[in-house]
Amino acid sequence: MGGTLSKAVGAVDAPTGRGGTKAVRGAFLQFLPVAETQMRHPPAGLPADVDQSQFERVLNNAARLAVVGIGFAVLLTVLQAGQVFLAPVTLAIVVGLMFGPVADRVESWGVPPALSGGVVVLLLLTVIAGFATLFAVPLSEWVARAPLIWEKLQAQLANLREPLESIGQFQEQLTSVLGTDGAMSVQVEDASTVTGVAMLAPAALAQVAIFLASLYFFVATRDHIRTSVLAMCVTRRMRWRTAHVFRDVELKVSRFLLSVTLINLCVGTAVSIAMWVIGMPSPLLWGAMAAVLNYIPYVGQAIMVTVLIAVGLGTQTELWQILLPVACYAGINFVEGQIVTPHFIVRSLTLNPFIIFLSITFWIWAWGPVGGLVAVPTLLIAQSVIAHALPSKPVAPRKPVRRTRQMSDRDELLANAAQVIAEKRRDEDSEARKQEREEPPQGTGPTGVEPSAS
């Protein structure tokens, strides 16, 4: 269309001597049918929605968003409905990625993959048995002391009787204002604890069996799984990206979980020592609990603080004695979260804290405690997949800004971003000037119309 229009415009610019008017008229008569055809059927290089109205584009975008929303709703339904199967399988994959380097080391000694999977399962059961031993004896002592602690908690809560009575009076006043005769009541159905445990035991045992079986088969056949997935890739580029996804997922998840495990063991040891120093009963129990709950960021720390406050209220009388265990744990957790963890795993966990929090709350809502354990590893897996499925070119200036002592990391990042924008603008200006120099002056270019014969 542009070429035909340039021919017609060139005919207008051409000298209109004898026969010039006929030439101009012929050029435009030739141009009109072509222009009409091209306006009805846009060229292949133009966007597909160039001839659509604004309302149609809004409808298309709304339809795409609706499809995404429906897919997300279906995903939530599948996660909720398949929790009994999907939760242990996902946890087995995450734990298998963590113990992948251990299985590789065992197989390097000539052990077949079938036996290395069994070694990993036995190692995990040994670790769980060790933690259960740390929990069993002190926990049984606290269970025996539970009635005494409950009496002390009731005595502490008795100080809150006056605020509760004022709330009751406010409720009565609100009832009289609203004109309702009946008071709010809560009915608790009587159910036996033993009956509830007996009903949940088969499902829990089934999930444990699914987890152990999935862990064994995943570790034993991980190389075969990788080879089968790569064989389904039809192009060399797709195989290259898929292989890098496998490599990054294994490295990131295994390094993250192993580093977190080592850090959590150090946190548990420090908490045990601190509780022993301040005279807190059963220091090993609190250390083991701190190490386990530290696998769930934010939520685990909140649970630990709540438990320590409840135990302090039930065992101590002075305010400083109640808050001292909490202060010790908070200090250890602050050092771990602000100094130790960023120093060791800052390279493997380059995720936004808000995204981590959303992932934890979502997976806990979907799968409970198991979801809290797999929340961060699933984020790392998704990050690796997205990074290789949608590769992005790093934005860096050709001449980076020289950092001074007064500049922070944020100042350096903003200065380099401004440098990239300035370089791009200079490149665009240079390209525009180059095109202007290459274009011929107006009226000197070829018109595309044959001169009329005199």
Secondary structure, DSSP 8 states (H G I E B T S, - for coil): -HHHHHHHHHHHHS---TTHHHHHHHHHHHHHHHHHHHHHS--TTS-TTTTS-HHHHHHHHHHHHHHHHHHHHHHHHHHHHTHHHHHHHHHHHHHHHHTHHHHHHHHHTT--HHHHHHHHHHHHHHHHHHHHHHHHHHHHHHHHTHHHHHHHHHHHHGGGHHHHHHHHHHHHHHHHHHT--S----------HHHHHHHHHHHHHHHHHHHHHHHHHHHHTHHHHHHHHHHT--SHHHHHHHHHHHHHHHHHHHHHHHHHHHHHHHHHHHHHHHHHHTT-S-HHHHHHHHHHHTTSTTHHHHHHHHHHHHHHHHH--SHHHHHHHHHHHHHHHHHIIIIIHHHHHTTT----HHHHHHHHHHHHHHHTHHHHHHHHHHHHHHHHHHHHHS-------SS-----TT--HHHHHHHHHHHHHHHHHHHHHHHHHHHHHHS--TT-S--SS-----
